[in-house]
Amino acid sequence: MRTAYSVETVRAAERALMARLPEGALMQRAAAGLAAACAELLGRVYGSRVVLLVGSGDNGGDALYAGARLARRGAGVTAVLLAPERAHAGGLAALLRAGGRAVASGADAGPAGGAAAAAGVGVVEEAILRADLVVDGIVGIGGKGGLRPAAAQLVASVAESRAAVVAVDLPSGVDADTGEVRGDAVRADLTVTFGTHKPGLLIDPAREYAGSVRLVDIGLGAELPAEPELEALQHADVARLLPVPGAESDKYRRGVVGIAAGSARYPGAAVLAVSGALRGGAGAVRYVGPAGDAVISRFPETLVSDKGPKQAGRVQAWVVGPGAGDDAATVAEVLAADVPVLIDADGLRLADRDAVRGRAAPTLMTPHAGEAAALLGVAREEVEGARLVSARELAARYDATVLLKGSTTLVADARGGAVRVNATGTPWLATAGSGDVLSGLAGSLLASGLSAPDAGSAAAYLHGLAGRFAADGAPAGAHDVAEAVPAAWRDVRD
């Protein structure tokens, strides 16, 4: 499992570790890992041209010490100092001793001092445009808001170059704690982060700016608390969650999931939700709604009823809302049940908040950004730009577990704790009906006994993998995604 911790937690852990280490040892560990990653990306260090964009914080020191290591291996290293008078003195001295050079970034940089030669903007831009590698050490993990104008101008030059870009700890201009990007920011090909992941490296939109992420162990593990801010499940974690029938299992012991979905206008939503549920591990699927003929013709193993949720028979979990139209009565009837309930699509709009908050059994809500925005009373762009904050706020308002769908799916629980993040998906999953399949899949896992956070997390993981398998680089429909779920399940289990 990958874990991420807040800036405050990381800094506390660093202080505790530094108190036991010789002065500067932690920065040297980080610089060694950074230099190794840069060398691997370059392929050949000797004769390469490297530009360091150096701010005034410890990230700038990491970049300078790493640059010194590359210079000793024959790279031509130029450090562009955005604040020469506040550059890390030890790192700058090490770079100069190794044969590197330092220049001030321009008028906004302040006096160059003795260590760095004053350079016009043209000289700096030329160095960037000729570089094979640019190392972003402008702003550390405590940075807020976008880049300042002088830094943004340098980064614009980097974007015009052919250089590979490596970010130190996280791309400058993104928010480490929330993944928000409020202004200009560095777009890296590789981010080398130290000690632990930061939430912004795992959550969009910031994740998109990070490129590939490499974690360098600097010894923080023992200083970090047991519960992270964010966690991302891996194959082994999901495999431990997935239900496996025993020798004495029957369809009822494995769990029965009820699907209350579809309408005369949207019968396909019911079919797709059932298709996901049948592949989610529950022993049986009961369908209630006006699309019974469409469901039974496609999936004859489904137990179909037209008498409403209360008369459908025993279930261990309900899924309500996909394609429901304006059927508020069915949504209310399902919410009154004393079993776990998943609410999706139209059900999110129709569900009474007090009824959701008053439920004794678990509730899992699965909105996309637009639906979450409507429930929160904000613009969709606000949710997309602040996904972590939005998921937590929605979970708190409804006293429910919230699965916020998107390029990185988040699962937040009203009780707090680590937020789960999933990135197994593919842009090809942005297709009509894909969310209905996810709802059925997650509902089935609820019925098999998983908690709401675990069911949502495991379903999102499998659904994302199934989307990859179904698309394989080409468009795929929601039914293709459903049919690929068994392959994803086997991939995780194997």
Buried (B, 14 or more C-beta within 10 A) or exposed (E): EBBBBBBEBBBBBBEEBBEEEEEBBBBBBBBBBBBBBBBEBBEEBEEBBBBBBBBBBBBBBBBBBBBBBBBBBEBBBBBBBBBBBBBBEBBBEBBBEBEBBBBBBBEBBBEBBEBBBBBEBEBBBEBBBBBBBBBBBBBBBBBEBBBBEBBBBBBEBBEEBEBBBBBBBBBBBBBBBBBBBBEBBBBBBBBBBBBBBBBBBBBBBBBBBBBEBBBBEBBBEEBBEEEBBBBBBEBEBBBEBBBEEEEEEEBEEBBBBBBBBBBEEBBBBBBBBBBBBBBBBBBBBBBBBBBBEBBBEBBEEBBBBEEBBEEBBEBBBBBBBBBBBEBBEBBBBBBEBEBBBBBBBBBBBBBEEEBBEEBEBBBBBBBBBEBBBBBBEBEBEBBBBBBBBBBBBBBBBBBBBBBBBBBBBBBBBBEEEBBBBBBBBBEBBBBEBBBBBBBBBBBBBBBBBBBBBBBBBBBBBBBBBBBBBBBEEEEBBBBBBBBBBEBBBEBBEE
